[in-house]
Amino acid sequence: MSQAFDLHCRQHLELGAELARLESLDEAPALAARLRQFLHAAAAGGLDGLAATRLISQFNDRLNIRVIELTARRHRLPPVGWCWLALGSEGRHEQTFLTDQDNGLIFEATSDQEADALRALFQPFAQEVNQRLADCGFTLCTGQIMAGNPAWCLSYDEWRSQFIDWVRRPEPNALLNGSIFFDLQPLCGKTGLGDALRTLLLGLTESTPSFQHLMAANALQAEPPLNFRGELAGRDSEAIDLKKFGSRIFVDAARIFALSTGTRAVNTADRLRQAGGQVGLVPAEIAAVDAAFSQILRLRLQQQVASLAAGEALDYGLKPASLHDVDRAILREALRQARRLQQRLKLNYEL
């Protein structure tokens, strides 16, 4: 065990040093592949779900930042402040091995006309970053939620107007966008722009109970796959989408708790710990929910590692029949905690 731990630590340090020394974009895909091999081994080596997803996300962040920095050198960017935004699971530091790009760009502009001109200058840079990241294994977003899309390469004032519109005049798409964009994290560049946008967002959501209510109602659409006795529903051979009907339940609830209380944390576990008490959860409940969320993430990663080892395509499905008795019991209890978390939302928002 000691030798394996020493090897893990040495590889961790070596890969970190390689990332820091990376000077060629053409060498990035090969380094990304070695990073994935290391992370696959780390996830298979017994890390809990929270620790494993943080480790994956931290290495992904460092690789993303290096790719952005190297790509920026290839472009004559305008002399204004800009910041690359990580969104969704990357913003929350909860990435698994099945993830695509969710990112945006924010920049300083003094007028709509200047914003249009600057966007045209930033677009070739942002589009190349998206492609370079795709070359490193970060799949292009099928929904085009990427900085290379002009819709998500915006000035601060344009982002501000977009967020106000989503919160003050919410439509179904606004709730969907909120589940991605409201988990923003400034990644590279003038990070104060991203921090200012987050401050604006929290002020909007904390002062708009009607939006909180709609988010809560939307979060209850996906129920844990349990029957009325609290046992796993369906046949053991039927796959459970452990993202939609598992981890997403925790993520959605924690986001609502954070946005309704002005909590700046973006990571789900941090949101639960920091905002849980303000929304009525006692310390023992927070600890139980935290542990349940970590176990769901562990089981998702365990399934992905097994699929990779078998040469199978990654998906979100997990068949209870593939679990041993202990993990099956853990899954059942974790989903019961998800149900209790939804009951808290129902109580708080009278749903």
Secondary structure, DSSP 8 states (H G I E B T S, - for coil): -HHHHHHHHHHHHHHHHHHHH---GGGHHHHHHHHHHHHHHHHHTT--HHHHHHHHHHHHHHHHHHHHHHHHHTS---SS-EEEEE-HHHHHT---SS-B--EEEEE--SSHHHHHHHHHHHHHHHHHHHHHHHHTT-B--TT--STTSGGGEEEHHHHHHHHHHHHHS--HHHHHHHHHHTT-EEEEE-HHHHHHHHHHHHHHHHT-HHHHHHHHHHHTTS--SB-TTSSB-S-TTS-EETIIIIIHHHHHHHHHHHHHHT----SHHHHHHHHGGGGT--HHHHHHHHHHHHHHHHHHHHHHHHHHHTT----SEE-GGGS-HHHHHHHHHHHHHHHHHHHHHHHHHT-
